[in-house]
Amino acid sequence: MVATGYVYDPAHRVHTHPRAPESAERLERLINYLKEQGELQPLTEIEVELIPWDWVAAAHTYHHVERVKRLAQEGKSRISVDTYLTPAAPEVALLAASCAVAGTRAVVNNEVTNAFVFARPPGHHAKAAHAMGYCIFNNVAIAASYALREHGLDRVMIIDIDAHHGNGTEDIFYGNRDVLFVSLHQHPWFPGTGDMFRDGTEAGLGYNYNVALPTWSDDASYKRALDELIAPLAQRYQPQLILVSAGFDAHWMDHSSVLGLSMKGYYDLVDGLRKLAENHCEGRIVLLLEGGYNLQTLGTCAAAALHALRAIPAPDDPFGPCPDPPVASPDVTLAHLKGFMELMTSLDEVGFYDQSIEVPYQTR
């Protein structure tokens, strides 16, 4: 039987901006919708404990952590051109990271089968040394670092389904084979990164995949990415935990992208990811809220994701499929990335950086 947990802490409300798309209202409207629809009642609520600041610094530089605290204390209104600050920003960003860790801990400790973390501000644009795109600390990266460090895992798979490239997560793990990162996003689009040629470096070569999707890419495009790339990658990598940066701004009605995913498409995508987790890591999968700025579609898409995690049928889709067809297929991108897959060693293979060599020089 699937036991699904959720994480939510109302203390996030003290950090907000009345005119920003990413605000406390966004999460409150989402939670209220889920409560009204009875979606949270069958779930296990997971308690949150604040993590140490050192755990944040496992994914970020100490300079970045201290800069966030200092600028907020000085009353600065922004930490980057697109990321606002408030006096409460450091504590709420720490709370969001703590929520991510709480959900991950509960899943890894088998307290629940899977979990959804409803926290803000989002995190996947936050790089090791600076904030951007509404993101102050990278919640999914902090959760992955926690799982690797505190639970002894060595294979965590992060799948980013937000409409925008998870550039911060890519930056943090780009040279690391302990994390396999896959991002599905519109390209070119904010933040201007995420082309399909970024495939990792050094020991992380072959462990970074950018599924750059054309405008109005629809449910079928995402299903192809899942079936033709993500599933074979999971088979090869055998993750011990799957973390999902769950942005719902790829819905065709969301103003922050020009993608064509429907509510039913989100259900099918998360359902497929849950099945991958069941096949490879005892069902251990954690969704962490990222984007999603249409307040009409955000709740319905999150509800669909919860149904998928619980392995129950999808709720009715009040909005239907995208009326606009994709401008192009993902053929070229998928073919290119399938070639990159050969750079990733499977569990029984010796990787390039694991091979001993003899240095060709003489000593006297």
C-alpha positions as CSV (number, residue, x, y, z in Angstrom):
1,M,0.0,0.0,0.0
2,V,1.3,3.4,-0.9
3,A,1.6,5.9,2.0
4,T,2.0,9.4,0.8
5,G,3.2,12.2,3.1
6,Y,3.2,16.0,2.7
7,V,5.2,18.8,4.3
8,Y,3.8,22.3,4.8
9,D,4.6,25.0,7.4
10,P,2.5,28.3,7.5
11,A,5.5,30.2,8.8
12,H,6.5,30.9,5.2
13,R,3.9,33.7,5.1
14,V,6.1,36.3,6.7
15,H,8.4,36.5,3.6
16,T,6.3,37.8,0.7
17,H,5.8,40.6,-1.8
18,P,2.4,41.8,-2.8
19,R,3.3,42.4,-6.5
20,A,5.6,39.4,-7.1
21,P,4.3,36.3,-8.9
22,E,6.1,34.2,-6.3
23,S,4.4,35.2,-3.0
24,A,2.8,33.8,0.1
25,E,-0.6,34.0,-1.6
26,R,0.5,31.5,-4.3
27,L,1.2,28.7,-1.7
28,E,-1.7,29.6,0.5
29,R,-4.1,29.4,-2.4
30,L,-2.7,26.1,-3.3
31,I,-3.0,24.6,0.2
32,N,-6.5,26.0,0.6
33,Y,-7.6,24.4,-2.7
34,L,-6.1,21.0,-1.7
35,K,-7.9,21.2,1.7
36,E,-11.2,22.2,0.1
37,Q,-10.9,19.2,-2.3
38,G,-10.0,16.8,0.5
39,E,-6.7,16.0,-1.0
40,L,-4.6,16.4,2.2
41,Q,-6.9,14.5,4.5
42,P,-5.7,11.0,3.4
43,L,-2.0,12.0,3.6
44,T,0.5,11.8,6.4
45,E,1.6,15.2,7.6
46,I,5.4,15.3,8.1
47,E,6.8,17.5,10.9
48,V,9.5,20.0,10.1
49,E,12.6,20.7,12.2
50,L,14.9,23.5,11.2
51,I,18.2,22.2,9.8
52,P,21.6,23.7,10.7
53,W,23.0,26.4,8.5
54,D,25.9,24.1,7.8
55,W,23.5,21.8,5.9
56,V,22.6,24.7,3.6
57,A,26.3,25.3,3.0
58,A,26.6,21.8,1.8
59,A,25.1,23.0,-1.5
60,H,26.1,26.7,-1.3
61,T,29.2,28.7,-0.4
62,Y,29.4,30.1,3.1
63,H,29.8,33.5,1.5
64,H,26.4,33.2,-0.2
65,V,24.7,32.0,3.1
66,E,26.2,34.9,5.1
67,R,25.4,37.4,2.3
68,V,21.7,36.5,2.4
69,K,21.7,37.0,6.2
70,R,23.6,40.3,6.0
71,L,21.6,41.9,3.2
72,A,18.3,41.0,4.8
73,Q,19.5,42.5,8.1
74,E,20.5,45.6,6.3
75,G,17.0,46.0,4.9
76,K,18.0,45.4,1.2
77,S,14.9,44.7,-1.0
78,R,16.7,42.5,-3.5
79,I,19.5,40.0,-3.6
80,S,19.4,39.8,-7.4
81,V,17.5,41.6,-10.1
82,D,14.7,39.1,-10.0
83,T,14.8,37.9,-6.4
84,Y,13.4,40.0,-3.6
85,L,14.4,40.0,0.0
86,T,12.5,40.8,3.2
87,P,13.8,40.9,6.8
88,A,12.4,37.4,7.2
89,A,13.9,36.0,4.0
90,P,16.9,34.1,5.5
91,E,14.7,32.3,8.0
92,V,11.9,31.4,5.5
93,A,14.5,30.2,3.0
94,L,16.0,28.1,5.7
95,L,12.5,26.8,6.5
96,A,11.9,25.8,2.8
97,A,15.2,23.9,2.8
98,S,14.2,22.3,6.1
99,C,10.9,21.2,4.6
100,A,12.8,19.6,1.7
101,V,15.0,17.7,4.2
102,A,12.0,16.7,6.3
103,G,10.2,15.1,3.3
104,T,13.4,13.4,2.2
105,R,14.1,12.1,5.7
106,A,10.7,10.6,6.1
107,V,10.9,8.8,2.7
108,V,14.5,7.5,3.2
109,N,13.5,6.3,6.7
110,N,10.5,4.5,5.3
111,E,8.1,6.5,7.4
112,V,6.1,7.1,4.2
113,T,6.5,5.7,0.7
114,N,6.7,9.0,-1.0
115,A,6.1,12.7,-0.2
116,F,5.2,16.1,-1.6
117,V,7.0,19.1,-0.1
118,F,4.9,22.3,-0.3
119,A,7.4,25.0,0.5
120,R,8.6,28.3,-0.8
121,P,10.5,30.2,-1.9
122,P,11.4,27.8,-4.7
123,G,15.0,26.8,-5.1
124,H,16.1,25.3,-8.5
125,H,17.6,28.5,-9.9
126,A,19.7,29.2,-6.8
127,K,23.3,28.5,-7.7
128,A,26.1,27.7,-5.3
129,A,27.2,31.3,-4.9
130,H,24.1,33.4,-5.7
131,A,20.4,33.7,-5.8
132,M,18.2,34.2,-8.8
133,G,14.7,33.6,-10.3
134,Y,12.9,34.0,-6.9
135,C,15.2,31.3,-5.5
136,I,17.4,32.0,-2.5
137,F,18.6,28.5,-1.4
138,N,18.4,25.4,-3.6
139,N,16.0,23.2,-1.7
140,V,16.4,20.1,-3.9
141,A,20.2,20.3,-3.9
142,I,20.2,20.7,-0.1
143,A,17.9,17.6,0.2
144,A,20.1,15.6,-2.1
145,S,23.2,16.6,-0.2
146,Y,21.5,15.6,3.0
147,A,20.6,12.2,1.6
148,L,24.1,11.5,0.4
149,R,25.8,12.7,3.6
150,E,23.5,11.6,6.4
151,H,22.1,8.4,4.9
152,G,25.1,7.1,3.0
153,L,23.5,7.1,-0.4
154,D,25.6,7.4,-3.5
155,R,23.1,7.5,-6.3
156,V,20.4,10.3,-6.2
157,M,18.4,11.1,-9.3
158,I,17.0,14.6,-9.6
159,I,14.3,15.2,-12.3
160,D,13.3,18.8,-12.9
161,I,9.9,19.2,-14.6
162,D,9.6,23.0,-14.1
163,A,9.1,25.0,-17.3
164,H,12.4,26.7,-16.7
165,H,15.9,25.1,-16.7
166,G,17.1,24.1,-13.3
167,N,20.3,25.9,-13.8
168,G,21.2,26.2,-10.1
169,T,20.9,22.4,-9.5
170,E,22.9,21.8,-12.6
171,D,25.6,24.2,-11.4
172,I,25.9,22.5,-8.0
173,F,26.1,18.9,-9.2
174,Y,27.7,19.4,-12.7
175,G,30.9,17.6,-11.8
176,N,29.3,15.0,-9.5
177,R,28.4,11.5,-10.4
178,D,26.6,10.9,-7.1
179,V,23.7,12.9,-8.6
180,L,22.1,12.3,-12.0
181,F,20.3,15.4,-13.1
182,V,17.7,15.6,-15.8
183,S,15.9,18.9,-16.6
184,L,12.8,19.1,-18.9
185,H,12.3,22.8,-19.9
186,Q,11.4,25.2,-22.6
187,H,14.4,26.4,-24.6
188,P,15.4,29.1,-25.3
189,W,13.6,30.7,-22.3
190,F,14.5,32.0,-18.9
191,P,17.2,31.7,-17.5
192,G,18.8,31.3,-20.9
193,T,20.7,28.1,-20.0
194,G,19.9,24.5,-20.5
195,D,21.0,23.6,-24.0
196,M,21.3,19.9,-24.8
197,F,25.1,20.0,-25.1
198,R,25.6,20.5,-21.3
199,D,26.4,16.9,-20.3
200,G,28.5,17.2,-17.2
201,T,32.3,17.5,-16.6
202,E,35.1,15.5,-15.0
203,A,33.6,12.7,-12.9
204,G,30.1,14.1,-13.7
205,L,30.5,13.6,-17.4
206,G,27.4,11.8,-18.7
207,Y,25.3,12.6,-15.5
208,N,23.6,15.9,-16.7
209,Y,20.8,15.9,-19.3
210,N,18.9,18.9,-20.6
211,V,15.7,18.0,-22.4
212,A,15.3,21.3,-24.2
213,L,11.7,21.4,-25.4
214,P,10.3,23.4,-28.3
215,T,7.4,25.9,-27.8
216,W,4.0,24.3,-27.0
217,S,5.6,20.9,-26.3
218,D,2.6,18.8,-25.2
219,D,1.7,15.7,-23.1
220,A,3.0,13.4,-25.9
221,S,6.4,15.2,-26.0
222,Y,6.8,14.8,-22.2
223,K,5.8,11.1,-22.4
224,R,8.4,10.5,-25.1
225,A,11.1,12.1,-22.9
226,L,10.0,9.9,-20.0
227,D,9.9,6.7,-22.0
228,E,12.9,7.2,-24.3
229,L,15.3,9.0,-22.0
230,I,14.4,9.1,-18.3
231,A,13.4,5.5,-17.9
232,P,16.5,4.1,-19.7
233,L,18.7,6.5,-17.6
234,A,17.1,5.2,-14.4
235,Q,17.6,1.6,-15.5
236,R,21.2,2.3,-16.1
237,Y,21.8,4.4,-13.0
238,Q,19.7,2.5,-10.5
239,P,19.0,5.4,-8.2
240,Q,18.5,4.9,-4.5
241,L,16.2,8.0,-4.3
242,I,14.4,10.1,-6.8
243,L,13.8,13.8,-6.1
244,V,11.6,15.9,-8.4
245,S,11.7,19.6,-8.8
246,A,7.9,19.9,-9.4
247,G,7.2,23.1,-11.2
248,F,3.6,23.4,-12.6
249,D,4.4,26.4,-14.9
250,A,4.6,24.1,-17.9
251,H,0.8,24.0,-18.0
252,W,-0.5,25.5,-21.2
253,M,-2.5,28.2,-19.3
254,D,0.5,29.4,-17.2
255,H,1.8,32.8,-18.4
256,S,5.4,32.1,-17.4
257,S,6.1,29.7,-20.2
258,V,4.9,28.7,-23.7
259,L,4.6,25.0,-23.1
260,G,1.6,22.7,-23.6
261,L,1.4,20.3,-20.7
262,S,-2.1,19.6,-19.4
263,M,-3.2,18.6,-15.9
264,K,-3.7,15.0,-17.2
265,G,-0.1,15.3,-18.7
266,Y,1.2,16.2,-15.2
267,Y,-0.6,13.2,-13.8
268,D,0.9,10.8,-16.3
269,L,4.3,12.3,-15.9
270,V,4.4,11.9,-12.1
271,D,2.7,8.5,-12.3
272,G,5.5,7.4,-14.6
273,L,8.1,8.8,-12.2
274,R,6.5,7.0,-9.3
275,K,6.6,3.7,-11.2
276,L,10.3,4.3,-11.9
277,A,10.9,4.8,-8.2
278,E,8.9,1.6,-7.5
279,N,11.1,-0.3,-10.0
280,H,14.5,1.0,-8.9
281,C,14.4,2.4,-5.3
282,E,11.6,0.9,-3.3
283,G,9.2,3.7,-4.3
284,R,11.3,6.4,-2.7
285,I,10.3,9.6,-4.5
286,V,9.9,13.1,-3.2
287,L,8.3,16.0,-5.1
288,L,9.4,19.5,-4.1
289,L,7.3,22.5,-5.2
290,E,9.1,24.9,-7.6
291,G,7.2,27.2,-10.0
292,G,3.6,27.5,-11.0
293,Y,2.1,30.9,-11.2
294,N,-1.4,30.5,-12.6
295,L,-3.5,30.3,-9.5
296,Q,-6.3,28.5,-11.4
297,T,-4.2,25.7,-12.7
298,L,-1.7,25.3,-9.8
299,G,-4.0,23.6,-7.4
300,T,-5.5,21.2,-10.0
301,C,-2.0,20.2,-11.2
302,A,-0.7,19.6,-7.7
303,A,-3.8,17.6,-6.9
304,A,-3.1,15.5,-10.0
305,A,0.4,14.9,-8.9
306,L,-0.8,13.8,-5.4
307,H,-3.2,11.3,-7.1
308,A,-0.3,10.0,-9.1
309,L,1.8,9.6,-6.0
310,R,-1.0,7.7,-4.3
311,A,-1.5,5.5,-7.4
312,I,-5.1,6.4,-7.7
313,P,-6.9,7.6,-10.9
314,A,-6.4,11.2,-12.1
315,P,-9.0,13.8,-11.1
316,D,-11.1,15.4,-13.8
317,D,-9.2,17.9,-15.9
318,P,-11.3,21.1,-16.0
319,F,-9.1,22.8,-18.6
320,G,-8.4,20.0,-21.1
321,P,-5.4,19.6,-23.5
322,C,-3.5,22.5,-25.0
323,P,-5.2,23.9,-28.0
324,D,-1.9,24.7,-29.8
325,P,0.2,22.0,-31.3
326,P,4.0,21.8,-30.7
327,V,6.0,23.9,-33.1
328,A,8.5,21.0,-33.4
329,S,9.1,17.5,-32.1
330,P,11.8,16.7,-29.5
331,D,13.4,14.2,-32.0
332,V,16.8,16.0,-32.3
333,T,17.2,16.6,-28.6
334,L,16.3,13.1,-27.6
335,A,18.5,11.5,-30.2
336,H,21.4,13.7,-29.0
337,L,20.9,12.9,-25.3
338,K,20.6,9.2,-26.0
339,G,24.1,9.4,-27.4
340,F,25.3,11.2,-24.2
341,M,23.8,8.3,-22.2
342,E,26.7,6.1,-23.3
343,L,29.1,8.4,-21.3
344,M,27.4,7.3,-18.1
345,T,28.8,4.1,-16.7
346,S,26.4,1.5,-15.3
347,L,27.0,-0.1,-11.9
348,D,29.1,-2.9,-13.1
349,E,31.4,-0.8,-15.3
350,V,34.6,0.9,-14.5
351,G,34.4,4.6,-15.2
352,F,37.2,6.7,-16.8
353,Y,38.0,8.4,-13.5
354,D,38.1,5.0,-11.7
355,Q,40.8,3.6,-13.9
356,S,44.4,3.6,-12.7
357,I,47.0,4.8,-15.1
358,E,50.8,4.9,-15.3
359,V,52.2,8.3,-15.6
360,P,54.6,8.3,-18.6
361,Y,57.7,9.9,-17.2
362,Q,61.1,8.8,-15.9
363,T,62.8,9.7,-12.6
364,R,66.5,9.9,-12.1
